[in-house]
Amino acid sequence: MTLEKIAVVAITKNGINISKNIANTIKFCKIYAPIKFSTKDKKITWYSKSTSDQIKDLFHKNDALICLFSLGAVIRIIASQIKSKDTDPAVIAIDDKAKFVISTLSGHIGGANELTSKLAIILNAIPVITTASEVNKTIPVDMLGSKFNWSIESKSLITKISALMINEEKIGVYQEVGETSWRDKLPKNVTVYQNINTLKKSKSKAFLVISDRIIKDEYILNNSIIYRPRSLVIGIGLHHDTTKETIKNNLTKCLTMFDLSEKSIAKFATINKKFNVKGLIELSKEINIGIKYFERNELANINVPNPSKIVNKFEKTFSVAEASAILGSHGKLVIEKQKFPPDMTISIARIIN
């Protein structure tokens, strides 16, 4: 979890000194303190409004809020602002002597637990983290893969499966793609299976499925959290005037045809033309997926299953879609070149970790 905007609110002289210590170590911190304590320090924003109003304002403008005063006061102030653990900022309370650092709100998704641990080291304080997965040293299923930029297909079963995990019920894992280092120290109730069939027969109470494929088995779907690593590179060959709508529609057709998830797209890859295709650039911005461009000589050196003399005639390389996908993934093709006449080809490669 990357916290890029962190507000530190101190309401005592001692708290201000503690806040400076924090800001000297953690990037993106901005200190706020009552104007009555002003020392003309330009690194501190001296506010004249009430602390309650100041915090309510900062709550909605920051990724994290560190409050250097009592937990009770923090709770009373932020209570009316809390909406959802998916959108609320991380909130941390620290006492005036910096003896305790307390993760108060958005421990997992918001990053409060991780920041609490970091602050405790900086201040030589005791971290107070009460979320069950941390206390029981088990897997926080709502955060699994977050540091690897995985997304979750649906969050509807998170609460149910989190409870099963915490209560040490049998949980089965099937992982097809993505980083595997998280599996180095699994809880005793979690077992990894090599395919969907053995997972289904494992008598597990719930499943964690990590895949870029569309899962159609209803039993698996109804008992799983499905994670989507960014594992697919979309190699594209297209004309200079191919529109965004054409690219988007053909991409959807291709992914649907081969049961692959759009949420697992890592990037687009294509040839570097003199004038790059406006439609692809527009789609890239719309769905927030980057484009990797390759020179003709780079593509020409890649062995592909479907070289084309026609492509070579116009592009001076026998492949664009397949070669781009292979180069962009440093992996292997999972979908060979698919033609979408009259102006587009798509190939898909999988990143190998």
C-alpha angles and dihedrals in degrees: 000000000000114000108197100169117045123172119199115197118195123179101181135053090247090049090052091055090050091049091054089054090052094047092050090060107031121060123227093032121142120187124220124189138162114277091234087075094048115149095173088254103157092202089069126070106223109207128200099192121088117286089239092057092043093054093045088055094047091046091071098040103050141063091221137018120202113194119195098204140068122321092231092056091048092052094048092051100045098037095093092047099054114110114150139348087232093062109019116102124244109270123198130181123207124185122235093259094044093237094133134033109197125198100219110168138012094013098169112022095028093047098238094133094053092045091047091056091049093048092048090058093048093049097035086237136141113265115223112203118163105175109125098235091057094044092049094038093233135130117292095218094195090061101037108131096004092124088053092051095250118159128211119239094214131357096202095103099040096100093047096046093042088058091050090049094049091047090053096243116161111279124187125208129201116183122182101164141008138055114332102190090099087071095063094099110023123178113255092252093058121085129181117222126198099226143010094258095057089043090055092049094046096093089231117160091226142358139229109206120190110188146125091219127096108252113219102172104111095207092054092044093051094051104035146084105216118208124200116208117194093252107136128086115197112213111201135190114189147148123264091252100044105134129233090243092053093049093046094048094047092046090053091049091051095047091046092048092056099033096244126149122243087211089068096059109123098181148324120255128197146139121295105243127188087249110027117221112273093204093057092047090051093050091047090057094043096055096028096240118139128230125229115202124204130196120242094249091053092053093044091062094058120097109226133181095233113039115178129211090199092055089048091052092058104027103029090236129085093228139030108162099040096037092047092050092050094046093044094051102037079216136085138288117266094173120035120214114310117196122221104182137250103016115003146063129183132197127174129210130185124230111235115214 
